[in-house]
């Protein structure tokens, strides 16, 4: 092993990217700067500009575990963006102050079941709540009291909104019975009923004139209503289940020329595209052509769950069923921002681009998420029609990477020059089942290999140049070979592109010649399926990780097992070589990341940051960073801090040596009070004892009291613990009692307040009582000697 080789020892979490939005309600502040996203037991505050979380309403890391189960069911944002009312699984309403992120009040909902919808008046004093119990209630937020119980809907309340015109005093709502009901807020009685839908009403939007409203539903129609006449003006069939609807302001501009003067609404749902209609003229004006959201797989399911309009920024927010939030400038309909709300399980990760500028991430989605490493901004790459399972980057051309999916396809992607996105430049469709693993050649970007659930491995021949402006080139499989009787989990090229390794659920790994895919050898020894195979970058070895909780190193010369590594408590899903093939890093189903030294076979470090199994693991080109992802939907970036830790340890040691010398000098110069402070800072109980004993020998008890009063609370607490320790030895009890006397005076006078004082003093009392009895007995013996001497004096003469 080279003496210059620096082995890794410590990795620290540099960044974590977790769930932002797990489904439910999303609100957009009126200034367009924040999204409020429902996420489990909390509401996340997402900064639109940076894409980072800046706050959280609800459960935090400091909260107790019971708060984890109290998930947010629904919430509403006030018109001034200052307050949020949320309802939780426990049946409690919480009133939050958004700027301070503190809960102001909480009260019981009294609904018989979950609260599905919440709405607030523009002044924020009245709240409406709609439950799954067919009831709608009005609340006085000042006193948190229920003022009215509204009737007229049946089933789970799906829509609830106050009319912005205060003079109308109207609350609009709908439920499973497909009837829109308007209640008078003051009396609580139904003021109007609008019947026209034949299925659940999913959205209602009120026009600025206050007279017209537009509704849509799962019955695939949009209806324009006249509130004054309480009748439908137009019913427009759109032939898709609709979930999101917003009325666009009259002054808005679209990418197409359209006649002004009507009522324009943007709608979306099943098809995954936004369409703009003039509902007054019953005419379609615009259809989105650049949607990043795939069409719903099944009829009746949704691709888009909500539309949000913000006039301040002139943008339309689209919320997808995969929990992504996409912002489009309405005048061009170009995507300006994308936020991945919830990745579900992260299945694979690959660094892409020059200097590892991007991360490609495969999740339980048909899209590949492309993150810019500098700010973790995201772009979704649409192309696959089923879940993406594996990714691989070309080392010879870092702008190229390949993905494979359950749609039987292999796609080659090329990063654009500005790095804003990646374009699909190649498409291979020769597999007959889901493609589970793919790998680019190590030396050349003109070759890649794939393995699928059809038990076949394929080597694909790629062109030397790609045209990102034209349609994807069809790539063809050069060689195909039936490899394993069961699913193939992993495939990998050797460093010289001469060999190919595969790992399968049949408990074996196999080596193949790249030239003709002839079998070179079979690696047998694992007791369960093989999850991952990797070639050593320098030695003639191959690594296999398995569901039998072990990793094995195999010799390429005689196919024998060189070494077996044990340490994980469950399946070892991924493994990579580090430090020029001298170390291993592995991720397991136990959620642990482990660092191994190959020469000794020992585990150097274990890192625990994931709450679920680690599916994905990749190492940067310089090996300064590791990125892991797993079943907990968390993307963790680990930074190598081995050298920093070593340097810090050296500096700490030098500092300690200097302070020890300083302590020796102070004791030598009889500056005992200064020496005591330094000994406490260095946490040296024995030296503290010696110093206090020397102070007491000099009779400087007043100086001791003054010195102890100058100590900080933590130092006095340490000294109290030391005194309790000294008190357990009869030799040092006097010193301990002297210190205790001073500290207890400080405690009784209120100058010193210590936590856990009772537990500390409990260890003090038994020994103090014993010392007291011993000293009392000694005193009695001394008096007896004096009495005996006095009795003997008359007879001594």
C-alpha positions in Angstrom: 0.0 0.0 0.0 1.4 3.4 -1.0 2.6 5.5 1.9 1.2 8.6 0.2 -2.3 7.0 0.0 -4.7 8.8 2.3 -7.4 6.5 3.5 -10.9 7.7 4.4 -12.0 7.5 8.0 -14.8 10.0 8.6 -17.7 11.3 6.5 -20.1 13.9 7.8 -23.5 14.9 6.4 -23.1 17.9 4.2 -26.7 18.2 3.1 -30.0 16.4 3.3 -32.8 16.6 0.8 -36.0 15.1 2.2 -39.7 15.2 1.7 -41.2 18.7 1.2 -44.8 17.8 0.2 -46.3 14.4 0.8 -49.8 15.1 -0.5 -52.8 17.1 0.5 -53.0 20.9 0.5 -50.6 23.4 -1.0 -51.0 27.1 -0.5 -49.2 30.0 -2.2 -48.6 33.3 -0.4 -50.0 36.4 -2.2 -46.5 37.8 -2.8 -45.5 34.6 -4.5 -42.4 34.1 -2.2 -43.6 31.0 -0.2 -45.3 27.7 -0.7 -47.0 26.1 2.3 -46.9 22.4 1.8 -48.6 19.7 3.8 -46.0 17.1 4.9 -46.9 14.4 7.4 -47.2 16.0 10.9 -46.2 19.5 9.8 -46.6 22.2 7.2 -43.4 23.1 5.4 -42.5 26.7 4.4 -40.8 26.5 1.0 -38.9 29.5 -0.4 -39.8 29.7 -4.1 -36.6 31.6 -5.1 -34.0 29.3 -3.5 -36.1 26.1 -3.4 -35.1 25.5 0.3 -37.2 25.0 3.4 -37.1 28.1 5.6 -39.5 26.9 8.3 -42.0 24.4 9.6 -45.3 24.6 11.3 -45.9 21.6 13.5 -43.6 18.7 14.3 -39.9 19.6 14.5 -36.8 17.7 15.5 -37.2 18.9 19.1 -40.8 17.7 19.3 -41.7 14.4 21.1 -42.4 11.2 19.2 -46.1 11.4 19.8 -46.3 14.4 17.5 -45.1 12.3 14.7 -48.3 10.4 14.5 -50.5 13.5 14.6 -50.4 14.2 10.9 -51.9 17.3 9.3 -55.2 16.4 7.6 -56.0 19.8 6.0 -55.1 23.5 6.5 -55.9 27.0 5.2 -53.9 30.2 4.8 -55.3 33.6 5.8 -55.6 36.3 3.1 -52.8 38.4 4.7 -50.4 35.4 4.8 -49.9 35.8 8.6 -51.9 32.9 10.0 -52.6 29.3 9.2 -55.3 27.0 10.7 -54.6 23.3 10.5 -56.6 20.3 11.5 -54.8 17.1 12.7 -55.5 13.5 13.0 -56.0 13.9 16.7 -59.1 16.0 15.9 -57.5 19.3 17.1 -57.4 22.6 15.2 -54.2 24.6 15.6 -53.9 28.3 14.9 -50.4 29.2 13.7 -48.5 32.5 13.4 -46.5 32.1 10.1 -43.8 34.7 10.8 -42.9 33.3 14.2 -43.9 29.7 13.3 -45.5 29.3 16.7 -48.8 27.7 17.7 -51.1 30.4 19.1 -54.1 28.4 20.1 -55.6 24.9 19.7 -59.1 23.5 20.2 -61.2 20.4 19.4 -62.9 20.2 16.0 -66.1 18.3 17.3 -66.4 16.8 13.8 -67.2 13.1 13.7 -64.2 12.1 11.6 -61.4 13.9 9.7 -61.8 17.5 8.5 -61.4 17.4 4.8 -61.5 21.1 4.0 -60.9 24.4 5.8 -61.6 28.0 4.6 -61.0 31.4 6.1 -62.7 34.8 5.5 -60.7 37.6 4.1 -60.4 39.3 7.5 -59.5 36.0 9.2 -62.1 36.1 11.9 -64.4 33.4 10.7 -63.5 29.8 9.7 -65.4 27.1 7.9 -64.6 23.5 8.3 -66.0 20.6 6.2 -65.7 17.1 7.4 -66.2 13.5 6.2 -69.3 13.4 8.4 -71.4 15.5 5.9 -71.3 18.5 8.1 -70.0 22.0 7.6 -69.3 24.2 10.7 -68.7 27.9 11.1 -66.2 29.0 13.8 -65.5 32.2 15.6 -61.7 32.3 15.5 -61.4 35.0 18.2 -63.1 32.7 20.8 -62.5 29.3 19.0 -66.2 28.6 19.3 -68.6 26.9 16.8 -71.3 29.3 15.8 -73.3 27.4 13.2 -73.7 23.8 12.0 -74.6 24.0 8.3 -76.6 21.4 6.5 -77.2 20.7 2.8 -74.3 18.5 1.6 -73.9 14.7 1.8 -70.6 12.8 2.0 -67.1 14.1 2.3 -66.8 17.8 1.7 -64.6 18.4 -1.3 -64.8 22.2 -1.8 -65.2 25.0 0.7 -64.6 28.7 -0.1 -65.9 32.1 1.2 -67.1 34.6 -1.4 -64.6 37.5 -1.4 -67.5 40.1 -1.5 -68.2 40.8 2.1 -71.7 42.2 1.3 -72.8 38.8 0.0 -71.8 37.0 3.3 -71.7 33.8 1.4 -70.0 30.4 1.9 -69.9 28.0 -1.1 -69.3 24.3 -0.6 -69.9 20.9 -2.2 -69.5 17.3 -1.3 -70.0 13.8 -2.8 -73.7 14.6 -3.7 -72.4 16.9 -6.5 -74.6 19.8 -5.4 -73.1 23.3 -4.8 -74.6 24.9 -1.8 -74.3 28.6 -0.7 -74.9 29.4 3.0 -75.6 32.7 4.5 -72.7 33.2 7.0 -74.8 35.2 9.5 -77.8 32.9 9.7 -76.2 29.6 8.8 -79.0 28.8 6.4 -78.7 27.8 2.7 -79.1 30.8 0.5 -78.7 29.1 -2.9 -78.4 25.6 -4.4 -76.7 24.9 -7.8 -77.4 21.6 -9.4 -75.8 20.5 -12.6 -72.9 18.2 -11.8 -73.4 14.5 -11.8 -70.2 13.5 -9.9 -68.1 15.0 -7.1 -67.3 18.7 -7.6 -63.5 19.1 -7.3 -62.9 22.9 -7.6 -64.8 26.2 -7.5 -63.4 29.5 -8.6 -65.1 32.9 -8.1 -64.8 35.6 -10.8 -63.7 39.1 -9.8 -67.2 40.5 -10.7 -68.6 38.5 -7.8 -71.5 37.4 -9.9 -70.1 34.4 -11.8 -68.4 31.3 -10.5 -66.9 28.4 -12.4 -66.9 24.8 -11.2 -65.4 21.5 -12.4 -65.7 17.9 -11.3 -65.0 14.3 -11.9 -68.0 14.2 -14.3 -65.6 15.8 -16.9 -67.4 19.1 -17.3 -66.9 22.7 -16.5 -69.9 24.8 -15.6 -70.3 28.6 -15.6 -72.8 29.8 -13.0 -74.7 33.0 -12.4 -75.1 33.5 -8.7 -77.8 36.2 -9.0 -80.0 34.0 -11.1 -78.8 30.8 -9.4 -78.5 29.0 -12.7 -76.0 27.5 -15.1 -75.0 29.7 -18.1 -72.7 27.2 -19.9 -71.9 23.5 -19.4 -68.8 22.5 -21.3 -67.7 18.9 -21.7 -63.9 18.5 -21.5 -63.8 14.7 -21.7 -61.3 14.2 -18.8 -61.6 14.0 -15.0 -60.8 17.5 -13.7 -59.3 18.4 -10.3 -57.7 21.9 -10.7 -59.4 25.1 -11.9 -58.5 28.8 -11.6 -60.1 31.9 -13.2 -57.4 34.0 -14.9 -57.6 37.8 -14.6 -58.8 39.7 -17.7 -55.4 41.4 -18.2 -53.5 38.1 -18.5 -51.6 37.3 -21.7 -51.2 33.8 -23.2 -48.7 32.4 -25.7 -51.5 32.5 -28.3 -53.7 35.3 -29.7 -57.1 35.3 -28.2 -60.1 37.6 -28.1 -60.4 39.4 -24.8 -63.6 40.0 -22.9 -64.7 36.5 -21.9 -64.0 34.6 -18.7 -60.8 32.6 -19.0 -60.2 29.6 -16.8 -57.3 27.2 -16.6 -58.2 23.6 -16.0 -56.2 20.4 -15.5 -56.7 16.8 -14.3 -56.4 13.4 -15.9 -54.4 14.2 -19.0 -51.6 16.0 -17.2 -51.8 19.2 -19.4 -53.2 22.6 -18.6 -55.9 23.9 -20.9 -57.3 27.4 -21.0 -61.0 27.9 -22.0 -63.2 30.9 -22.5 -66.2 29.5 -20.6 -68.4 32.4 -21.7 -67.9 31.6 -25.3 -67.4 27.8 -24.6 -64.2 27.9 -26.6 -60.8 26.3 -26.0 -58.1 29.0 -26.3 -54.9 27.2 -25.4 -53.5 23.7 -24.8 -50.2 23.2 -23.1 -47.7 21.4 -25.3 -44.7 21.3 -23.0 -46.1 19.5 -20.0 -43.7 17.7 -17.7 -46.4 15.6 -16.2 -47.4 12.2 -17.7 -50.9 11.3 -18.4 -52.7 9.3 -15.7 -52.2 5.6 -16.2 -55.7 4.5 -15.3 -59.0 6.2 -16.3 -60.5 8.0 -13.3 -57.1 8.6 -11.7 -55.4 12.0 -11.8 -52.1 13.4 -13.1 -52.6 17.0 -11.8 -54.3 17.5 -8.4 -54.3 21.3 -8.1 -53.8 24.6 -9.9 -52.6 27.7 -8.2 -52.6 31.2 -9.7 -50.5 34.1 -8.4 -51.1 37.6 -9.9 -48.0 39.2 -8.3 -45.6 36.9 -10.3 -47.9 36.1 -13.2 -47.3 32.4 -12.8 -49.4 29.3 -12.6 -48.5 26.6 -10.1 -49.2 23.0 -11.1 -49.3 20.3 -8.4 -48.9 16.8 -9.8 -50.1 13.5 -8.3 -46.4 12.5 -7.9 -46.1 15.4 -5.4 -44.2 17.7 -7.7 -44.8 21.5 -8.0 -44.1 23.1 -11.3 -44.3 26.8 -12.0 -45.1 28.2 -15.5 -45.0 31.8 -16.6 -48.5 32.2 -18.1 -47.4 34.5 -20.9 -45.0 32.0 -22.4 -46.0 28.9 -20.5 -42.3 28.1 -20.1 -41.4 26.2 -16.9 -39.5 28.5 -14.6 -39.3 26.4 -11.4 -39.7 22.7 -10.4 -39.9 21.3 -6.9 -39.8 17.6 -6.1 -42.1 17.4 -3.1 -41.7 13.7 -2.4 -39.3 11.2 -4.0 -40.9 8.1 -2.5 -38.1 5.5 -2.7 -34.9 6.6 -4.3 -33.7 3.7 -6.4 -30.5 4.9 -8.0 -28.2 8.0 -8.2 -25.5 9.0 -10.7 -23.2 12.0 -10.9 -23.4 13.7 -14.3 -21.5 16.5 -16.0 -18.1 18.0 -15.8 -16.7 18.2 -12.2 -19.8 16.3 -11.0 -22.0 19.3 -11.5 -25.3 17.4 -11.5 -27.0 14.5 -9.9 -29.4 12.2 -11.8 -31.8 10.5 -9.4 -34.2 7.6 -10.2 -37.2 7.4 -7.9 -40.6 5.6 -7.9 -41.5 7.7 -10.9 -41.5 7.7 -14.6 -39.3 10.8 -14.6 -35.6 11.2 -13.9 -34.9 14.0 -11.5 -31.8 16.0 -12.5 -30.4 18.1 -9.6 -27.8 20.9 -10.0 -25.4 20.1 -7.1 -24.6 23.8 -6.4 -28.1 24.7 -5.3 -30.0 21.4 -5.6 -32.5 23.0 -8.1 -34.3 20.3 -10.0 -35.4 19.5 -13.5 -37.6 16.6 -14.3 -36.7 14.6 -17.4 -39.7 13.1 -19.1 -39.4 10.1 -21.5 -40.0 6.8 -19.8 -43.5 5.5 -19.4 -42.9 3.4 -16.3 -40.8 3.5 -13.2 -37.1 4.2 -13.8 -34.9 1.6 -12.1 -31.2 2.3 -12.8 -28.8 5.0 -13.9 -25.2 5.0 -15.1 -22.8 7.8 -16.3 -20.1 7.6 -18.9 -16.7 8.3 -17.5 -15.2 9.2 -20.9 -18.0 11.7 -21.6 -19.6 12.9 -18.3 -22.3 14.7 -20.1 -23.8 11.4 -21.1 -25.8 9.1 -18.9 -28.2 6.2 -19.4 -31.4 5.2 -17.7 -33.5 2.0 -17.8 -37.0 1.4 -16.6 -39.9 -1.0 -16.3 -41.1 0.1 -19.8 -38.6 -2.3 -21.3 -36.5 0.7 -22.6 -33.0 2.0 -22.3 -32.6 5.7 -22.8 -29.4 7.7 -23.4 -29.4 11.3 -22.1 -27.1 14.2 -22.9 -26.7 17.2 -20.6 -27.2 20.5 -22.4 -24.4 23.1 -22.7 -25.9 25.4 -20.1 -26.6 22.5 -17.8 -30.3 23.5 -17.4 -31.6 20.1 -18.5 -30.8 16.9 -20.3 -32.2 15.7 -23.6 -32.9 12.1 -24.6 -30.6 11.4 -27.6 -30.9 7.6 -27.8 -33.6 4.9 -27.3 -33.2 1.1 -27.1 -36.3 -1.1 -27.0 -35.0 -4.6 -27.4 -35.8 -6.0 -23.9 -39.0 -8.0 -23.4 -39.4 -7.3 -19.7 -38.4 -4.6 -17.2 -34.8 -3.5 -17.4 -33.3 -3.6 -13.9 -29.7 -2.5 -14.4 -27.6 -0.6 -16.9 -23.9 0.4 -17.1 -21.8 2.5 -19.4 -18.4 1.3 -20.6 -15.5 2.5 -18.5 -13.1 3.5 -21.3 -15.5 4.2 -24.1 -18.8 6.0 -24.3 -19.7 3.9 -27.4 -20.8 0.8 -25.5 -23.2 0.1 -22.7 -24.7 -3.0 -21.2 -28.2 -3.7 -19.7 -29.8 -6.5 -17.8 -33.5 -7.2 -17.4 -36.1 -9.4 -15.8 -36.2 -11.3 -19.1 -33.0 -13.0 -17.9 -31.0 -11.5 -20.7 -28.0 -9.2 -20.8 -27.5 -7.0 -23.9 -24.5 -5.0 -25.1 -25.5 -2.0 -27.1 -23.5 -0.2 -29.7 -23.7 3.6 -29.6 -22.8 6.3 -32.1 -19.8 8.5 -31.5 -21.8 11.7 -31.9 -25.2 12.7 -30.7 -27.6 15.3 -32.0 -29.6 16.8 -29.2 -31.7 18.9 -31.6 -33.4 15.9 -33.4 -35.5 13.0 -32.2 -33.8 10.2 -30.2 -31.7 7.9 -32.2 -32.8 4.2 -32.1 -29.9 2.2 -30.7 -29.5 -1.5 -31.4 -28.3 -4.4 -29.3 -25.0 -5.7 -30.6 -25.1 -9.0 -28.6 -27.8 -10.7 -26.5 -27.2 -13.5 -24.0 -29.5 -15.4 -21.6 -27.5 -15.0 -18.4 -29.4 -16.1 -15.3 -32.6 -18.1 -14.5 -33.8 -15.4 -12.1 -33.9 -11.6 -12.1 -30.6 -9.8 -12.7 -30.0 -7.1 -10.1 -26.7 -5.6 -11.2 -24.4 -5.4 -14.2 -20.9 -3.8 -14.4 -18.0 -3.4 -16.9 -14.4 -4.1 -15.9 -12.0 -1.1 -15.9 -10.6 -2.2 -19.4 -14.1 -3.0 -20.8 -13.0 -6.6 -21.5 -15.2 -8.3 -18.9 -18.8 -7.9 -17.8 -20.1 -9.0 -14.3 -23.7 -9.7 -13.4 -25.3 -10.4 -10.1 -28.7 -12.2 -9.8 -31.3 -13.4 -7.4 -30.1 -17.0 -8.2 -27.3 -16.4 -5.5 -24.6 -16.2 -8.1 -22.5 -13.7 -9.9 -21.2 -14.4 -13.4 -18.3 -13.1 -15.5 -18.7 -12.6 -19.3 -16.4 -11.7 -22.1 -17.6 -8.4 -23.7 -16.4 -9.5 -27.1 -19.0 -12.3 -27.6 -20.7 -12.5 -24.2 -19.3 -16.0 -23.6 -19.3 -17.2 -20.0 -15.9 -16.8 -18.3 -16.8 -18.1 -14.9 -19.4 -18.4 -12.1 -18.9 -17.0 -8.6 -20.7 -19.2 -6.1 -20.8 -18.9 -2.4 -23.6 -16.4 -1.4 -26.5 -18.0 0.4 -29.0 -15.5 -1.0 -29.4 -13.2 -4.0 -26.6 -11.0 -5.2 -27.6 -7.3 -5.1 -24.5 -5.6 -6.5 -21.3 -6.4 -8.4 -18.3 -4.0 -8.9 -14.8 -4.5 -10.3 -11.8 -3.2 -8.4 -10.3 -0.2 -10.2 -6.7 -1.4 -9.7 -6.6 -5.1 -8.7 -8.0 -8.2 -10.4 -10.9 -8.5 -8.0 -14.6 -8.2 -8.1 -16.9 -7.3 -5.3 -20.3 -8.8 -4.7 -22.9 -7.7 -2.1 -25.7 -10.0 -1.1 -29.0 -10.4 0.8 -27.1 -12.8 3.1 -25.7 -9.7 4.9 -22.2 -10.2 3.6 -19.8 -8.8 0.9 -17.3 -11.0 -0.8 -14.1 -10.2 -2.8 -13.4 -12.7 -5.6 -10.1 -13.3 -7.6 -10.5 -12.9 -11.3 -7.6 -15.3 -11.9 -9.0 -18.5 -10.2 -12.5 -17.2 -9.3 -11.9 -18.0 -5.6 -13.3 -16.0 -2.7 -10.5 -14.0 -1.3 -12.3 -12.4 1.6 -15.7 -12.2 3.2 -16.9 -9.0 5.0 -19.5 -9.3 7.8 -21.0 -6.4 9.7 -24.4 -5.5 8.3 -27.5 -6.9 10.0 -29.5 -7.2 6.8 -29.1 -7.2 3.1 -26.2 -5.3 1.7 -27.7 -3.5 -1.3 -24.9 -1.4 -2.7 -21.1 -1.3 -2.6 -18.3 0.8 -4.2 -14.5 0.9 -4.1 -12.7 3.8 -2.6 -9.1 5.0 -2.1 -7.7 3.3 -5.2 -9.3 0.0 -4.4 -8.1 -0.1 -0.8 -11.4 0.6 0.9 -15.1 -0.2 0.4 -18.2 1.7 1.2 -21.4 -0.2 1.5 -25.1 0.6 2.1 -27.6 -1.9 3.5 -31.2 -2.5 4.2 -30.5 -1.6 7.8 -30.1 2.0 6.7 -26.4 2.1 7.6 -23.5 3.3 5.5 -20.2 1.4 6.4 -16.6 2.1 5.5 -14.3 -0.9 5.3 -10.5 -1.4 5.0 -9.9 -4.2 2.5 -6.5 -5.2 3.9 -7.6 -6.0 7.4 -11.3 -6.6 6.6 -12.4 -4.4 9.5 -15.2 -1.8 9.5 -13.5 1.6 10.0 -16.7 3.7 10.5 -20.5 3.3 10.5 -22.8 6.2 9.6 -26.5 6.2 10.5 -28.6 8.9 8.8 -31.3 6.9 6.9 -34.5 5.6 8.5 -35.0 3.0 5.7 -33.0 0.8 3.5 -30.3 2.4 1.3 -31.1 1.6 -2.3 -28.7 4.0 -4.0 -25.1 4.9 -3.5 -22.6 6.8 -5.7 -19.2 8.3 -5.2 -17.9 11.5 -6.7 -15.0 11.5 -9.2 -12.6 12.9 -6.6 -14.0 10.6 -3.9 -14.5 13.7 -1.7 -18.3 13.1 -1.5 -20.7 10.2 -1.3 -24.4 10.5 -2.1 -26.9 8.0 -0.7 -30.6 7.6 -1.2 -33.1 5.1 0.1 -36.6 4.1 1.1 -37.0 7.1 3.4 -37.2 9.5 0.4 -34.0 11.2 1.7 -31.0 12.2 -0.5 -28.0 12.5 1.8 -24.7 14.0 0.7 -21.7 12.9 2.8 -18.4 14.9 2.8 -15.0 13.4 3.5 -13.7 15.2 6.5 -10.9 12.8 7.4 -8.1 15.3 6.9 -10.0 18.1 8.7 -10.6 15.8 11.7 -7.0 14.8 11.8 -5.8 18.4 11.6 -8.3 19.4 14.3 -7.0 16.6 16.5 -3.4 17.7 16.0 -4.4 21.3 16.8 -6.3 20.2 19.9 -3.4 18.1 21.1 -1.0 21.1 20.7 -3.5 23.3 22.5 -3.8 20.8 25.3 0.0 20.5 25.7 0.3 24.2 25.9 -2.5 24.5 28.5 -0.9 21.6 30.5 2.4 23.5 30.5 0.6 26.7 31.5 -1.1 24.8 34.4 2.3 23.4 35.6 3.7 26.9 35.5 0.8 28.4 37.5 1.1 25.6 40.2 4.9 26.1 40.3 4.5 29.9 40.8 1.9 29.3 43.5 -0.9 31.0 41.5 -3.3 28.4 42.8 -6.6 30.3 42.1 -5.8 30.8 38.4 -4.5 27.2 38.3 -7.8 25.9 39.6 -9.8 27.7 36.9 -7.5 26.2 34.2 -7.6 22.7 35.8 -11.4 22.8 35.7 -11.4 23.9 32.1 -9.1 20.9 31.3 -11.3 18.6 33.3 -8.5 17.3 35.6 -10.2 16.1 38.9 -6.9 15.0 40.5 -5.1 18.3 39.8 -8.1 20.2 41.0 -7.9 18.2 44.3 -4.2 19.0 44.7 -4.8 22.7 44.0 -7.7 23.0 46.5 -5.7 21.1 49.2 -2.8 23.6 48.7 -5.1 26.5 49.0 -6.6 25.1 52.2 -3.0 24.5 53.6 -2.3 28.2 53.1 -5.5 29.0 54.9 -6.9 31.0 52.0 -10.5 29.9 52.4 -11.7 33.4 51.5 -9.8 33.3 48.3 -11.3 29.9 47.6 -14.8 31.2 48.0 -14.1 34.2 45.7 -12.5 32.0 43.1 -15.5 29.6 43.1 -17.9 32.5 42.7 -16.0 33.6 39.6 -16.4 30.3 37.9 -19.1 29.7 35.3 -22.1 27.6 36.0 -20.8 24.6 34.1 -17.4 24.8 35.9 -19.1 25.0 39.3 -21.2 22.0 38.3 -18.1 20.1 37.3 -16.4 21.0 40.6 -19.4 19.8 42.6 -19.2 16.4 40.8 -15.5 16.3 41.6 -16.2 17.1 45.3 -18.8 14.2 45.4 -16.1 11.9 44.0 -13.5 13.1 46.5 -16.0 12.7 49.3 -16.1 9.0 48.8 -12.4 8.8 50.0 -11.8 9.5 53.7 -8.4 11.0 52.9 -10.0 13.8 50.8 -13.2 14.4 52.7 -12.0 17.6 54.3 -11.2 19.1 51.0 -14.5 17.9 49.5 -16.5 19.3 52.4 -14.7 22.7 52.1 -15.7 22.9 48.5 -19.2 21.7 49.2 -19.6 24.3 51.9 -18.8 27.1 49.5 -21.0 25.8 46.6 -24.0 25.0 48.9 -23.8 28.6 50.2 -24.0 29.8 46.6 -27.0 27.4 45.9 -28.9 28.5 49.0 -28.4 32.2 48.2 -29.6 31.7 44.7 -26.3 32.6 43.0 -26.0 29.1 41.5 -28.8 27.1 39.9 -28.0 23.6 38.8 -30.1 21.0 37.0 -30.1 17.5 38.4 -28.8 18.7 41.8 -30.9 16.1 43.7 -29.3 13.2 41.9 -25.8 14.6 42.5 -26.4 15.1 46.2 -27.9 11.6 46.6 -24.4 10.2 46.0 -23.0 12.7 48.6 -25.2 12.0 51.6 -24.1 8.4 52.5 -20.4 9.2 52.6 -20.9 12.5 54.4 -23.0 10.7 57.1 -20.2 8.1 57.4 -17.5 10.8 57.7 -19.6 12.5 60.3 -20.0 9.4 62.4 -16.2 8.7 62.1 -15.3 12.2 63.2 -17.8 12.1 66.1 -16.2 8.9 67.3 -12.7 10.4 67.1 -13.9 13.4 69.0 -15.3 11.2 71.7 -12.0 9.3 71.9 -10.2 12.6 72.2 -12.4 13.7 75.1 -11.9 10.3 76.8 -8.2 10.7 76.6 -8.4 14.2 78.0 -10.7 13.0 80.8 -8.3 10.1 81.6 -5.3 12.5 81.6 -7.1 14.8 84.0 -7.9 12.0 86.3 -4.3 10.8 86.4 -2.8 14.3 87.1 -3.3 14.3 91.0 -1.7 10.9 91.3 1.2 11.8 88.9 2.8 13.9 91.6 
